Amino acid sequence: MLNNLIDFYLKSHPVTIGVLALLAVYFLVLNWVFFYRYFSITSWLSRESASLEALLLGATTVKENSFLNNFLQTSNVISKEVLGLGMLAATKEATKGLSVLSVIASTSPFIGLFGTVVSILGTFTHIGQTSGTMSIIASGVSDALVATASGIFVAVFAYTYHQILKRKSYELVSYLQMQSDAILARKV
């Protein structure tokens, strides 16, 4: 196994190795962003769910650890505008990291394809300099396709993580909106 990796490294074009290194960094970043955001949003969602439940059971305002509490405390008057401002701030906070995952999901296949194209060009150059056989072509193309496969691999995870976090963010904003509506309904 280790010999295969060393052989791949020695035969591959430097651009392909660079592309694989960049995709590895992408993969580390997207996993860090996902797990950090997932656990923080899940925790936040739990707090907002408890606050909404308390409101539905008769509490007069949101719990202290609710995101909307910060906005209600800064204003003497509970208004639709103040709660709307809280909703906008919560939406911004809840969707942090989604753009990173979106960029990784959309660019990684192209980065992998770039590495493949450069590696195939290198293979054809090598064939032109020697009396190339089909085994040289097959070997060069199969090594080159590793970059494309890596790009698609990273993109699948980035897109999946993006969708999971997007759904969690939507759920969180929905809880906040329900709390806002409950507060405004009690005011009237």
Secondary structure as GFF3:
##gff-version 3
##sequence-region A 1 188
A	DSSP	alpha_helix	2	11	.	.	.	ID=ss1
A	DSSP	alpha_helix	14	56	.	.	.	ID=ss2
A	DSSP	alpha_helix	67	73	.	.	.	ID=ss3
A	DSSP	alpha_helix	80	94	.	.	.	ID=ss4
A	DSSP	alpha_helix	98	129	.	.	.	ID=ss5
A	DSSP	alpha_helix	134	187	.	.	.	ID=ss6
###
